Amino acid sequence: MCENTAYVGHMVSQKYTTPSYKNKKRLIRSEDEWVVIKDHHLPLVDEETFDLVQKLRAKRRRKTKMDVCNILSGLLQCADCGSNMRLSCARDRQFQYYIC
């Protein structure tokens, strides 16, 4: 939700393409080839708030030792001591949890 520009009222299309009509593998196009229609529909969030969230998310994200960048990294704080929570997972990497 924090990354989707549809909440601001913009519609983005033609992000993906295929090598040919026979091959169904999707390839991501570069951002300058995307078609962006601004003010396509009524926004749920104003653009200033959306830009502020993007700035906050850009400087608070860190990768873990497992090279995973979680969406909540840098945003969770411990209710008891107030320090930042960090992502950890079990040995089989099936379960993820946060520790103080």
Secondary structure, DSSP 4 states (H G I P E B T S, - for coil): --S-GGGGT-EEE--EE-SSSS----EEPPGGGSEEETT-S--SS-HHHHHHHHHHHHHH----TTS---TTTTT-B-TTT-PBPEEEE-TTS--EEEE-
